[in-house]
Amino acid sequence: MSKIKFKAKRLDNQEWVYGYFYEENDNTYIIEDCQKESMLNRNIPYKVNPDTACQFTGSVDKNGKEIYEGDVLNIGPAFCAVVWVESLGGFFLQEDCAKLPGVKPLGEMLRRYDHEVIGNIHDDQKGG
């Protein structure tokens, strides 16, 4: 069973922080997963931009990097963003191509093609 965890951009410095997402008093936070950290830094909540919150898909790319909702993948011959489709209850790949709108199941595509995380939709993309 995979962990349910998230990443989001911190409000103070725009850096990604990874861990457990929660909302309280109209603020959103991520508490880092500090099992590997020293006891001095345990359970520090960081205020995050809720618009950048991305859930872990449970999958990793060819380099072992975790794949999150909103990540941009180079998969096969295409570049796709990982999206959650509520009506289908799962993660899918959305191609950035006006000619072929639609989504493809994430798991099926990861099994079929070599894939690598190259960015996130919330980051400034080079060349774009």
Buried (B, 14 or more C-beta within 10 A) or exposed (E): EEEEBBBBBBBEEEEBBBBBBEEEEEEBBBBBEBEEEEEEEEEBBBBBEBEBBBBBBBBBBEEEEBBBBBBBBBBEEBBBBBBBEEEEEBBBBBBEEEEEEEBBBBBEBBEEBEBEBBBBBBBEEEEE
